Amino acid sequence: MKSKELVTTFYEAMKVRDYKTMASLYAINAVFSDPVFPSLSGFEAGKMWEMLLKGAKDMELEYKILDHGKDEARVRWVARYTFSKTGRKVRNEVVTTFELLDGQILTQRDRFSFGKWARQALGFLPWLLGFTGVTQKKVQETAERGLNDFIRANP
């Protein structure tokens, strides 16, 4: 699968909450990172998408492939959803860099403003504490615990 086709398949699957297709696109030794999940294996990334998409009742997604080559791609995407833990509306703008190998995702690095996301998802006080890094570390720990619990319950 060529890079443009692969990332199109990935984001079209995300639009319809098809986490199985998304998970199938990761290489066995893939690595995923973003400000909330800083280091996941390909298996964990697939489970993360399953957990997030099953909980995203009102998610809307748009994406644009910024550039692509033989073994890489860069995509800007915007997700609009209600953050399930607080009921707050979020509009998250993400730039993803993919490294691909043999038609699969080898690395995926999602970059977005944690501060902007935290203001929307968590409110002002946690965002304010985020300047010290306390909020981001707490969110990462909670997200990791939640993902591990989800994986145990959904093998």
N, C-alpha and C positions, 0 to 999 in steps of 0.2 A: 504494500500500500504506500503510495507517495505521500509526502508530508502534508500537502494541502488536503488531500482526501482524508487522511488520518485525523487531522484536527477538526475538519468539518464533521466527520463521523462522531468525534468526541463531543463537540458542542451541540450538535443536533440531538444526540442521545441525552445530553444534560437537559435540553429544553423539554423533553418528554419524560424526564426522570427515569431513563433507562440506564440504571447504574450497572447492570450486567454487561452491557455493551461497553460502557466506559471502563470497567474493570478489566475486560478482555484485551484492551489496548495497551496495558502496561506489560513491559518485559518482566520476567521473573525476578530480575535483579534491579528493578526500577527504584528510583528515589524521588520522593515528592517533598516539597517544602513550601510553607507560607508563614505569615506572621503568627498564626494560631497553632498550626501543626508544623513545627520547624524541621522534623525529620521523620518521614514515614517510608516504609518499604512499599513496593508496588501493591502487594496484597493489602496492606493497611490503607493505602490510598483508595483502593477499590471499595473497601469496607467503609472508609470515611464518606465517600460519595453516596454509598447506600444509606448510611445513617442520616446524612444531611438531606438527601433527596426524599427519603421517606418522611422526614419531619417538615419538609418545605411544602406546605399546602397551597401557598399562593405565589410561588416563585415565578418571576418572569425573567427571561434572559435574552440579551442581544449580544452579538459578538462580531468582530471584524478581524480577519487575518491581516496583520500588518506586513509581514513578510514571511517567506518560506524558501527553503533550499532543499538540497538532497536529504540532509540529516538534521534539519532544524526548522523551527517555526516560531513565530512570535505573534501572539493574539491579544487584542484588547477586548475585554468583555465586561458587561455590566449586569449584575444580578439585583433584582428588586424582590424583597421578601419580608415577611414578618419574622423577627427573631423570636423563636419559640420560648426561650427562657424569660423574656420580659414583655413580649407582645408588642414591641416597638418596631416601627417600619425602618427598613434599611435599604439604602441604595449603595452597593459596593462596586467600585470601579477597580478592575484588576488587569494587570498586564502579565501574561504568562509567557515564559520562555520554555520551549520544548527542545530536548535533544532526543533524536530518534535513531533507532538501530533496527535494521531488518523489518521495517514496517510496524514497529512497536515503540512505545514511549519508554525511553531509558531514564531521562530526568525531566521533571516538571517543576519549575520554580514560579510560584504565583507571588506577585508583589502587589500590595495595596497598603494604603495608609492605615495602620492599626489605630492611630488616634482618631481619625475621621470615622472609622468603623465603630470604635468603642463609644464615641459620642452618640451615634445613632442607635446602636444596639443596647447599650448599657445605661445611657444617661450621663449627666454632667459630672457627678461626683466620682464615679469610677474612671471617667475620662481624665479628670483633673489629677487623680492619683496615678494615672498612666504615665504622666510626665516623669515619675520616679521609677518607672518600670514595674511597679508593684502590680498594677492591673494586668499588664500583658503576661507576666509570669503566672499570675493566678488563673487567667483565662487559658493559658497553655496547659497548666496542670489539670484544670477541670475538663478541658477538651480531651486530653490524653486519657484521663480516668473514664470519661464517658465513652470514648472509642473502645477502650479495652473491655468495658462492660458490655458494649454492643457486640463486639466480636465474640465474647463468651456466650452471649445469648443467641447469636445468629452465626453459627459456625459455617 
